[in-house]
Amino acid sequence: MPKPPGERPTPHRGRRLLTTVCVALALLAPATFTTVQYWNSTASEATFTVAEQRGVAYLRPLTALIAVLADNQSAAVAGHTVKTDEVRRAMSMVARADETDGRSLRVHDTWVNLQSDLSILLGSPPSGLAAFSAYSAVVDQALFLAARVGDTSNLILDPALDAYYLMDAALLRLPKIMVESGRMSDLNLMRLGGGNADLSRVLVARDHVSGDSTALQSGLSKSFGFTASPTFGPDLLSKVDAFRAAVGALAPSTALISQPLPTDQNAVSSGRTVLLQASMQLDIAVLEQLNGLLQVRLDAQQGGVRQVVRWWVVGLLAALCAALSALLGLGRGIRQAVNRTGIRRHRRASAAPEVLRGTRPGTGEDGAGRPRRKEGLGASR
Protein backbone atom coordinates (compact mmCIF):
# COMPACT_ATOMS: atom_id res chain seq x y z
CA MET A 1 0.00 0.00 0.00
CA PRO A 2 1.64 3.29 -1.04
CA LYS A 3 2.36 5.87 1.69
CA PRO A 4 0.27 9.02 1.62
CA PRO A 5 2.18 11.99 0.24
CA GLY A 6 3.99 14.11 2.83
CA GLU A 7 4.34 11.21 5.31
CA ARG A 8 7.78 9.98 6.41
CA PRO A 9 8.62 6.78 8.23
CA THR A 10 9.08 7.06 11.96
CA PRO A 11 12.67 5.66 11.80
CA HIS A 12 13.67 8.72 9.77
CA ARG A 13 12.40 10.95 12.56
CA GLY A 14 14.38 8.93 15.11
CA ARG A 15 17.51 9.31 13.05
CA ARG A 16 16.87 13.04 12.76
CA LEU A 17 16.55 13.31 16.56
CA LEU A 18 19.74 11.32 17.04
CA THR A 19 21.55 13.53 14.55
CA THR A 20 20.31 16.68 16.27
CA VAL A 21 21.38 15.43 19.68
CA CYS A 22 24.80 14.39 18.36
CA VAL A 23 25.33 17.77 16.72
CA ALA A 24 24.29 19.56 19.92
CA LEU A 25 26.65 17.44 21.98
CA ALA A 26 29.44 17.90 19.46
CA LEU A 27 29.09 21.65 19.80
CA LEU A 28 28.46 21.68 23.54
CA ALA A 29 31.23 19.29 24.61
CA PRO A 30 34.21 21.37 23.39
CA ALA A 31 32.53 24.54 24.62
CA THR A 32 32.08 22.94 28.04
CA PHE A 33 35.68 21.71 28.09
CA THR A 34 36.98 25.15 27.11
CA THR A 35 34.79 26.82 29.72
CA VAL A 36 35.98 24.47 32.47
CA GLN A 37 39.62 24.98 31.48
CA TYR A 38 39.21 28.74 31.38
CA TRP A 39 37.33 28.66 34.67
CA ASN A 40 40.08 26.69 36.38
CA SER A 41 42.81 28.89 34.95
CA THR A 42 41.11 32.16 35.82
CA ALA A 43 40.04 30.91 39.23
CA SER A 44 43.68 30.03 39.93
CA GLU A 45 44.78 33.48 38.79
CA ALA A 46 42.12 35.10 40.96
CA THR A 47 43.26 33.07 43.96
CA PHE A 48 46.83 34.19 43.25
CA THR A 49 45.73 37.84 43.16
CA VAL A 50 43.66 37.56 46.35
CA ALA A 51 46.70 36.14 48.14
CA GLU A 52 48.72 39.14 46.95
CA GLN A 53 46.09 41.49 48.35
CA ARG A 54 46.34 39.70 51.70
CA GLY A 55 50.07 40.27 51.59
CA VAL A 56 49.61 43.99 50.96
CA ALA A 57 47.13 44.20 53.85
CA TYR A 58 49.67 42.52 56.15
CA LEU A 59 52.61 44.64 55.00
CA ARG A 60 50.92 47.95 55.76
CA PRO A 61 50.99 47.65 59.57
CA LEU A 62 54.18 45.57 59.53
CA THR A 63 56.14 48.25 57.67
CA ALA A 64 54.81 50.85 60.11
CA LEU A 65 56.05 48.67 62.97
CA ILE A 66 59.50 48.40 61.37
CA ALA A 67 59.67 52.19 61.07
CA VAL A 68 58.64 52.65 64.71
CA LEU A 69 61.21 50.09 65.90
CA ALA A 70 63.99 51.71 63.89
CA ASP A 71 63.09 55.12 65.31
CA ASN A 72 62.97 53.84 68.89
CA GLN A 73 66.25 52.03 68.38
CA SER A 74 67.91 55.35 67.58
CA ALA A 75 66.25 56.92 70.62
CA ALA A 76 67.44 54.11 72.90
CA VAL A 77 71.01 54.24 71.54
CA ALA A 78 71.10 58.01 72.14
CA GLY A 79 69.80 57.53 75.66
CA HIS A 80 66.44 59.17 74.98
CA THR A 81 63.06 57.96 76.20
CA VAL A 82 61.65 55.09 74.19
CA LYS A 83 58.07 55.52 73.01
CA THR A 84 56.79 52.16 74.21
CA ASP A 85 53.13 53.15 73.73
CA GLU A 86 53.80 53.88 70.08
CA VAL A 87 55.48 50.51 69.67
CA ARG A 88 52.58 48.71 71.35
CA ARG A 89 50.05 50.47 69.11
CA ALA A 90 52.00 49.38 66.05
CA MET A 91 52.14 45.84 67.44
CA SER A 92 48.38 45.77 67.95
CA MET A 93 47.83 46.74 64.31
CA VAL A 94 50.04 43.90 63.11
CA ALA A 95 48.25 41.55 65.51
CA ARG A 96 44.93 42.44 63.86
CA ALA A 97 46.34 41.79 60.41
CA ASP A 98 47.79 38.50 61.63
CA GLU A 99 44.45 37.48 63.11
CA THR A 100 42.83 38.04 59.72
CA ASP A 101 45.47 36.73 57.31
CA GLY A 102 48.33 35.32 59.34
CA ARG A 103 47.34 31.67 59.09
CA SER A 104 46.39 31.81 55.42
CA LEU A 105 49.79 33.41 54.72
CA ARG A 106 51.51 30.87 57.01
CA VAL A 107 53.29 33.56 59.05
CA HIS A 108 51.36 33.33 62.30
CA ASP A 109 54.07 31.46 64.19
CA THR A 110 56.74 33.89 63.02
CA TRP A 111 54.68 36.82 64.26
CA VAL A 112 54.03 35.14 67.62
CA ASN A 113 57.78 34.73 68.16
CA LEU A 114 58.45 38.35 67.20
CA GLN A 115 55.62 39.56 69.42
CA SER A 116 57.05 37.66 72.36
CA ASP A 117 60.54 39.08 71.86
CA LEU A 118 59.16 42.60 71.53
CA SER A 119 57.23 42.24 74.77
CA ILE A 120 60.41 41.18 76.57
CA LEU A 121 62.35 44.08 75.05
CA LEU A 122 59.72 46.64 76.03
CA GLY A 123 59.55 45.21 79.52
CA SER A 124 63.18 46.20 80.20
CA PRO A 125 64.37 48.59 77.48
CA PRO A 126 68.18 48.81 77.24
CA SER A 127 70.29 51.78 76.15
CA GLY A 128 73.54 52.47 74.33
CA LEU A 129 75.30 49.57 72.64
CA ALA A 130 73.01 47.04 74.34
CA ALA A 131 70.00 48.81 72.84
CA PHE A 132 71.61 48.73 69.39
CA SER A 133 72.12 44.96 69.62
CA ALA A 134 68.71 44.20 71.17
CA TYR A 135 66.73 46.33 68.75
CA SER A 136 68.74 45.08 65.77
CA ALA A 137 67.71 41.53 66.66
CA VAL A 138 63.97 42.26 66.72
CA VAL A 139 64.18 44.52 63.66
CA ASP A 140 65.87 41.72 61.73
CA GLN A 141 63.03 39.42 62.81
CA ALA A 142 60.51 41.97 61.49
CA LEU A 143 62.37 42.19 58.18
CA PHE A 144 62.35 38.41 57.96
CA LEU A 145 58.60 38.40 58.62
CA ALA A 146 58.07 40.93 55.82
CA ALA A 147 60.12 38.79 53.43
CA ARG A 148 58.11 35.75 54.49
CA VAL A 149 54.86 37.58 53.75
CA GLY A 150 56.19 38.45 50.31
CA ASP A 151 56.92 34.78 49.61
CA THR A 152 53.72 33.23 50.93
CA SER A 153 51.43 35.88 49.41
CA ASN A 154 52.96 35.50 45.91
CA LEU A 155 53.90 39.18 45.85
CA ILE A 156 57.49 38.28 45.08
CA LEU A 157 56.24 36.33 42.01
CA ASP A 158 53.97 38.98 40.51
CA PRO A 159 54.21 38.65 36.69
CA ALA A 160 53.30 42.26 35.80
CA LEU A 161 56.28 44.62 35.67
CA ASP A 162 54.47 47.64 37.09
CA ALA A 163 53.20 45.66 40.09
CA TYR A 164 56.52 43.86 40.50
CA TYR A 165 58.56 47.05 40.87
CA LEU A 166 55.99 48.47 43.27
CA MET A 167 56.36 45.29 45.33
CA ASP A 168 60.15 45.60 45.14
CA ALA A 169 59.97 49.14 46.52
CA ALA A 170 57.49 48.44 49.33
CA LEU A 171 58.74 45.02 50.39
CA LEU A 172 62.48 44.91 49.72
CA ARG A 173 63.81 48.46 49.48
CA LEU A 174 61.97 50.88 51.75
CA PRO A 175 62.00 48.80 54.96
CA LYS A 176 65.75 48.22 54.58
CA ILE A 177 66.33 51.92 53.92
CA MET A 178 64.45 52.80 57.11
CA VAL A 179 66.53 50.32 59.11
CA GLU A 180 69.96 50.95 57.55
CA SER A 181 69.63 54.74 57.73
CA GLY A 182 68.89 54.40 61.46
CA ARG A 183 71.85 52.06 61.97
CA MET A 184 74.07 54.46 60.08
CA SER A 185 73.09 57.27 62.43
CA ASP A 186 73.40 55.06 65.53
CA LEU A 187 76.82 53.68 64.54
CA ASN A 188 78.09 57.16 63.77
CA LEU A 189 76.86 58.35 67.17
CA MET A 190 78.66 55.50 68.92
CA ARG A 191 81.78 56.12 66.85
CA LEU A 192 81.91 59.80 67.77
CA GLY A 193 81.22 58.90 71.40
CA GLY A 194 84.10 56.45 71.52
CA GLY A 195 81.89 53.36 71.45
CA ASN A 196 82.48 50.03 69.74
CA ALA A 197 81.89 51.27 66.18
CA ASP A 198 84.32 52.31 63.47
CA LEU A 199 83.98 54.34 60.29
CA SER A 200 83.79 51.30 58.02
CA ARG A 201 80.56 50.07 59.61
CA VAL A 202 79.02 53.52 59.21
CA LEU A 203 80.03 53.68 55.56
CA VAL A 204 78.71 50.19 54.89
CA ALA A 205 75.33 51.14 56.35
CA ARG A 206 75.24 54.29 54.28
CA ASP A 207 76.20 52.35 51.16
CA HIS A 208 73.24 50.05 51.78
CA VAL A 209 70.96 53.08 51.95
CA SER A 210 72.44 54.55 48.79
CA GLY A 211 72.29 51.28 46.84
CA ASP A 212 68.73 50.44 47.84
CA SER A 213 67.51 53.95 47.11
CA THR A 214 69.10 53.88 43.64
CA ALA A 215 67.49 50.50 42.88
CA LEU A 216 64.17 51.75 44.24
CA GLN A 217 64.10 54.85 42.05
CA SER A 218 65.14 52.85 38.99
CA GLY A 219 62.41 50.28 39.63
CA LEU A 220 59.71 52.90 40.12
CA SER A 221 60.76 54.58 36.86
CA LYS A 222 60.29 51.24 35.09
CA SER A 223 56.95 50.79 36.81
CA PHE A 224 55.80 54.16 35.48
CA GLY A 225 57.03 53.20 32.01
CA PHE A 226 55.30 49.82 31.84
CA THR A 227 52.01 50.59 33.54
CA ALA A 228 48.74 51.14 31.75
CA SER A 229 46.98 52.17 34.94
CA PRO A 230 45.55 55.69 35.13
CA THR A 231 46.00 55.72 38.92
CA PHE A 232 49.70 56.49 38.69
CA GLY A 233 49.61 60.21 39.32
CA PRO A 234 51.04 63.27 41.01
CA ASP A 235 50.57 61.89 44.53
CA LEU A 236 53.09 59.10 44.04
CA LEU A 237 55.45 61.34 42.08
CA SER A 238 55.49 63.92 44.85
CA LYS A 239 56.37 61.21 47.38
CA VAL A 240 59.20 60.02 45.14
CA ASP A 241 60.56 63.57 44.83
CA ALA A 242 60.51 64.04 48.62
CA PHE A 243 62.27 60.70 49.10
CA ARG A 244 64.92 61.54 46.50
CA ALA A 245 65.70 64.83 48.21
CA ALA A 246 65.94 63.19 51.65
CA VAL A 247 68.18 60.34 50.58
CA GLY A 248 70.39 62.67 48.55
CA ALA A 249 71.15 64.73 51.65
CA LEU A 250 72.08 61.71 53.79
CA ALA A 251 73.45 59.08 51.39
CA PRO A 252 74.07 60.42 47.88
CA SER A 253 74.63 57.81 45.17
CA THR A 254 78.33 58.48 44.55
CA ALA A 255 81.41 56.33 44.98
CA LEU A 256 81.80 54.98 48.53
CA ILE A 257 85.25 56.48 49.00
CA SER A 258 84.11 59.96 48.03
CA GLN A 259 81.21 60.18 50.48
CA PRO A 260 82.30 62.44 53.34
CA LEU A 261 80.28 62.09 56.52
CA PRO A 262 78.91 65.19 58.22
CA THR A 263 81.01 66.03 61.26
CA ASP A 264 77.90 67.10 63.17
CA GLN A 265 75.91 64.15 64.51
CA ASN A 266 72.85 66.36 64.83
CA ALA A 267 72.89 66.84 61.06
CA VAL A 268 73.11 63.09 60.55
CA SER A 269 70.26 62.41 63.00
CA SER A 270 68.11 65.14 61.46
CA GLY A 271 68.74 63.90 57.93
CA ARG A 272 67.92 60.37 59.01
CA THR A 273 64.62 61.51 60.60
CA VAL A 274 63.62 63.28 57.38
CA LEU A 275 64.50 60.19 55.34
CA LEU A 276 62.52 57.93 57.68
CA GLN A 277 59.40 60.08 57.31
CA ALA A 278 59.80 60.35 53.53
CA SER A 279 60.33 56.58 53.26
CA MET A 280 57.24 55.84 55.31
CA GLN A 281 55.07 58.20 53.24
CA LEU A 282 56.40 56.70 50.02
CA ASP A 283 55.78 53.17 51.30
CA ILE A 284 52.15 54.00 52.10
CA ALA A 285 51.65 55.48 48.62
CA VAL A 286 53.36 52.54 46.88
CA LEU A 287 51.27 49.95 48.73
CA GLU A 288 48.13 51.90 47.86
CA GLN A 289 49.08 51.92 44.18
CA LEU A 290 49.94 48.22 44.30
CA ASN A 291 46.63 47.31 45.90
CA GLY A 292 44.81 49.35 43.24
CA LEU A 293 46.55 47.44 40.44
CA LEU A 294 45.70 44.13 42.08
CA GLN A 295 42.05 45.11 42.46
CA VAL A 296 41.76 46.09 38.80
CA ARG A 297 43.34 42.77 37.84
CA LEU A 298 40.99 40.82 40.09
CA ASP A 299 37.93 42.58 38.69
CA ALA A 300 39.04 41.71 35.15
CA GLN A 301 39.62 38.07 36.08
CA GLN A 302 36.25 37.69 37.74
CA GLY A 303 34.50 39.56 34.91
CA GLY A 304 36.05 37.23 32.32
CA VAL A 305 34.79 34.19 34.17
CA ARG A 306 31.27 35.59 34.38
CA GLN A 307 31.25 36.41 30.65
CA VAL A 308 32.38 32.92 29.64
CA VAL A 309 29.80 31.31 31.92
CA ARG A 310 27.07 33.47 30.41
CA TRP A 311 27.98 32.38 26.86
CA TRP A 312 28.18 28.76 27.96
CA VAL A 313 24.70 28.96 29.48
CA VAL A 314 23.37 30.49 26.26
CA GLY A 315 24.93 27.65 24.26
CA LEU A 316 23.49 25.06 26.63
CA LEU A 317 20.00 26.52 26.34
CA ALA A 318 20.26 26.59 22.54
CA ALA A 319 21.33 22.93 22.48
CA LEU A 320 18.51 21.95 24.82
CA CYS A 321 15.97 23.81 22.67
CA ALA A 322 17.22 22.03 19.53
CA ALA A 323 17.03 18.64 21.24
CA LEU A 324 13.57 19.39 22.63
CA SER A 325 12.35 20.49 19.21
CA ALA A 326 13.63 17.27 17.65
CA LEU A 327 12.06 15.26 20.46
CA LEU A 328 8.69 16.92 19.91
CA GLY A 329 8.98 16.17 16.21
CA LEU A 330 9.64 12.53 16.98
CA GLY A 331 6.62 12.47 19.24
CA ARG A 332 4.41 13.82 16.47
CA GLY A 333 5.81 11.22 14.09
CA ILE A 334 5.08 8.43 16.54
CA ARG A 335 1.51 9.65 17.04
CA GLN A 336 0.98 9.85 13.27
CA ALA A 337 2.39 6.35 12.82
CA VAL A 338 0.11 5.03 15.55
CA ASN A 339 -2.89 6.72 13.91
CA ARG A 340 -2.01 5.25 10.48
CA THR A 341 -1.60 1.81 12.01
CA GLY A 342 -5.03 2.10 13.66
CA ILE A 343 -6.64 3.16 10.37
CA ARG A 344 -5.10 0.21 8.50
CA ARG A 345 -6.22 -2.19 11.20
CA HIS A 346 -9.75 -0.77 11.04
CA ARG A 347 -9.84 -1.18 7.24
CA ARG A 348 -8.62 -4.75 7.48
CA ALA A 349 -11.19 -5.48 10.18
CA SER A 350 -13.98 -4.04 8.01
CA ALA A 351 -12.96 -6.10 4.99
CA ALA A 352 -12.53 -9.37 6.87
CA PRO A 353 -16.25 -10.68 6.71
CA GLU A 354 -16.39 -10.41 2.90
CA VAL A 355 -13.03 -12.12 2.51
CA LEU A 356 -14.21 -14.99 4.69
CA ARG A 357 -17.31 -15.43 2.47
CA GLY A 358 -15.16 -15.73 -0.68
CA THR A 359 -16.16 -12.37 -2.08
CA ARG A 360 -13.85 -9.67 -3.17
CA PRO A 361 -14.29 -6.85 -0.78
CA GLY A 362 -16.80 -4.34 -2.09
CA THR A 363 -17.56 -6.13 -5.44
CA GLY A 364 -20.07 -8.96 -4.75
CA GLU A 365 -18.02 -11.32 -7.01
CA ASP A 366 -16.48 -14.60 -6.05
CA GLY A 367 -12.84 -15.46 -6.40
CA ALA A 368 -13.24 -16.37 -10.17
CA GLY A 369 -14.93 -13.10 -11.05
CA ARG A 370 -18.41 -14.63 -11.45
CA PRO A 371 -21.41 -13.10 -9.76
CA ARG A 372 -22.04 -14.93 -6.61
CA ARG A 373 -25.31 -16.85 -6.34
CA LYS A 374 -27.73 -15.47 -3.92
CA GLU A 375 -28.69 -17.72 -1.13
CA GLY A 376 -32.04 -18.06 0.58
CA LEU A 377 -35.59 -18.33 -0.73
CA GLY A 378 -35.04 -15.98 -3.62
CA ALA A 379 -32.28 -18.12 -5.06
CA SER A 380 -34.50 -21.19 -5.70
CA ARG A 381 -36.74 -19.35 -7.98
N, C-alpha and C positions, 0 to 999 in steps of 0.2 A: 504493500500500500504506500503510495508516494506521500512524502511529508508535506504538509501545508506550507505554502510559501511564507518566508519570514521566520520559520521556526528553526532552531538549532538544537542539536543533541545536547543533553545535559552534560556528558563528559567534556564537551568543548568549554562549557562554562566552568567546570571544575579546573580544567587546565588554565583557563584565563585567570581564575582566582589564585592558583598556585603561582603563575607567572607574576601576577601583581604583588603577591606577598614576597616572592623571591627578589623582585626588583626593589621593593621597599627595604627589605633587609640588607640588600647589597649596598644601598645608598646609606642606610642608617648605621650599619656596623662600622664602616671606616670613620663616619662622623662621630660616633660614640667613642671609638678608640682615640681619635684625635682630641676630642673634648676631655677625656679622662687624662690623657698624657699632658695636655696643656694645664688642666686643673692641678695635677700633681706638681708640675714644674712651677707654676705660679704660686701655688700654696706654699711650696718650699721656699720660694723667693720672699714671699710675704712673711713667713716665719723668721727668715734670716733678718729682714728689715725690722721686725718687731723686736728681735733680740738686740739689734743695734740701738733702738730707741730706749730699751731698758738700760743699756750701757751708758747712754748719754744722761739719763735721769740719775743714775748712780754717780756719775763723774761730777755732776754739778756740786753737790754738797761735799764730796770727797776732795775736790780741788780747793774748795774754800777752806776745808780743814787743814790741808797742806800749807796753804798760805798763812793761816793763823798760827800753826806750829812753827813755821819758819820765822815769823815775826816774834813770837814769844821766845824762841831760841836766842835770837839776837838780844832781846831784853834781858834774859837770864844771864847770858855771857857778860853783858855790860853791868850786871848787878842791879838792874832795874826791877820793878815789881812785875811779876808775870800776871797776865790777865787770864786767870783760871776760868772765870765765868764765861769769857769769850770762847775759850777752848771747849768748855762743856756744852755750850750752845751749838758749836760746830759739830761736836760729837753726836748730839741728839739728832741733828739733821741727817747725818750719815746713818744713824741707827734707824731712822724712819725709812730711808731708802733701802737699807738692808732688809728691813722687815717686809718690804714690798717685793723686792727683786733679788735679794741676796741669795736665796736658795736656788732660784731659777738660773742665776748667773754662776752658781757654785763658788761663791766667795764668802759665804756666811762664816765659815770657820776662821778664815783669815781675818775678817773684821772682828770677830770675838777676841782673838788673840791680841790684835792691835788695841782694842778697847780696854782690855785688861791691863796692858802695859801702860797705856795712857793714864788710867786711873791710879796706878802705882806712882807714876811720875808726878802727877798733880798732887798726890797726897803728901809728898815731901820734895818739893821742887829744889833742884840744886842750883849752883851758880858757878860762874867762871868756867874753867876747863871741864869740870865735871858736868856742867850744864850742856856744854858743846857736845860732849860724848853721849850723854843721855838723850838729848833731843835728836841728835843725828841718828841714833838707833831707831827711834819711833818714826822719824820722818822717812827713813829708808823703808820701814815697814809700810808706811802709807803709799810711798811710790810703788812698792811692789804690788800692793792692793790695786792701785790704779792700772798698772800693767796687766794684772790678772783680769780685771774687768774688761780691758780692751781685747784680751784673748777670748774670753768666754762669751762675750757679747757679739763677736764677729766684727767689731769695729776695725780691728787691725787688718781685716781681710776685705774691706769694702772695695768693690771693683770700679767704682766711679772715681775719676781723678779729682774732681772738685771736692767730693766728700772725703776722699782719702787724705788730701792735704789739710783739710779742716781737722780731721781726726789727728793727724800728725802734730798739728799745732797744739790742740787742746789736751791731748793725751801724753805725748812724748816730749814736747819742747817746753811749753809754758810752765808746767809743774817743776821741771828741772831748773829752769831759769830762776824761778822763785827761790828754790832751795839753794842753788849754787851762788846766787848773788848774796844771800844772807850769810853763807859760809865764808864767802870772800870777805865780807865786812867783818865778821866775827874773827877770822884768822888774822886779818890785818890789825884788829884791835888788840888781840893777844900778842901779836908780834911787837907792836909799838910799846905794849906794856911789859915786855920782857917775858912773856909766857912761852909755852912750848909750841911755837909756830914760827916758821921761817918764811922768807919771801917766796920761795918756790911754790909752796902750798897755796899762797895767796894768788900767785900768777896762774897756777893750774886752775883754780876755781874761776878766776876771771876768764880764762881761755874757754872754759866750758860754757860760760854765759855768752861769750862772743860767738862761739861756734854754733850753739843752739839757736841764738837769735838770727844769725845769718841764714841757717837752714830754714827756720820758721818763715822769715820774710820771703825767701825764694819759693817755698812751698805755697804760701798764700798767693803769691803772684801767679803761679801756675794754676791755682784753684780759680782765680779770677779769669784767667785765660780760657780755661776749659769749660766753665760752667755755662749752662743755658738758663739758669734760674734768674728771675727778675728780682729776687729778694736781696741779692748782693748789692748793697748801696752805700750811701755816705756814712751811715752809722759805723759799719765795720771799718771803712777806710779811715775814719777819724780815729778809731781806736788803734789802728796800725800805725798811724802817724805819731800818736802820743807815745806808743811803745818804742818806735824807732828813735825818737828824741831822747827818751829815758835811757835806753840801752847804749846809745851813742855817747852819752855823758859819763857812764860808768865803765863800760867795756866796749870801746870802739873796735870794729873789725879790722885791725891792722896786725902786722907781724907781732908775735909774742914779745920779742926782745925789744921792740920799740914802743911798748906800752908803759909809760911812766905812771906810777901810782901817785894819787894825791897825797901830799905830806900831812894834810889835815884829816884826821879820822872823822871829824864831824861832816866833812864834805862827802866822804865815802858813805857814811851812815845815811846822810840825807839823800844822796843819789840812789842808794839801795832802796830806801823807802818809796821814792818816786817810782822806781822800776817795779817794785812789788805791786803798787797800786795800779800802774798801767798794765802789768801782766794780768792781774786779776780781772780788770775790766775787759781786756781783750779776750781772755778765756771765756768769760760770760757771753760775749758777743759771738765768738766762734762756735760755742756749743749751741747757741740759739740758731745760728745759720745752719749748722749741721742737722739739728733736729728738724728744721724746716725742709731741708732737702730730703730727709728720710720720710717725712710725712707725705710730701708730693709723690715720692716713689711708691709708697704704700698705697696711696689712693689710686694711682695708675694700675698697680698690680691687682687690686681688688676690683676695680672697674673693668679690667680686661676679662677677669673670670666671670663677672656677671654678664658681660656682653656675649661671651661664648656660650654660656649656659642658656641665655635667652634664645640664641639661634638654634641651639640643639633642641630645645623644647619645641620651637616652631617646626623644625624638621620632623621631630617625633609625631607631632600632631598631624602633619601632612601625610606621613606614612600610615598612621592609624586611620585617617579619613579614606585614603586610597584602599586600604585593606577592607574597611567596613563597606565601602561602596561595592567592591568586588564581591564581598560576602552577601550583600543584599541582592546583587544580581544573580548569584548562584541560588539564593533562596527562591527568587522569582522563577528561575529556570526549573527548579525542582517542583514547584507548585504547578507550573504549566505541564511538565511531564506527567505528573500525577493526574492532572485533569484529562490529558489526552489518553492516558492509560484507562481511566474510568470510562471515557466515551467509547473507546474501542471495545471494552468489556461489555458495555451496555448494548452495542450494536451486535456483538456476537451472541449475547444472550437473547436478543430479540429475534435473530435469524435462526436460532437453534431448533424450534418446533417444526418449521418447514423443512429444514434439512433432514430431520428425523423421519418425516413422512415421505421422503424421496422426491420432493419438489424443489426446484430451484427457487431460492428465496425471491419472492415478489413476482414470479412469472406464472405460476399455476401449471407448469409443464413438469413432466417427469424427467428422469435422468437422460432418456433418449431423445428428448425434444418433442414427444407426442403429448397432446392434451391428455391430461389425466382424467380417467373415468370418474364420474361422480358416484358416490356411494349413497346408499339409502333407498328410499322408496321411489324417488324420481329416476334412479338409474335403471330400474327394471322395466321401465316403460319404453 
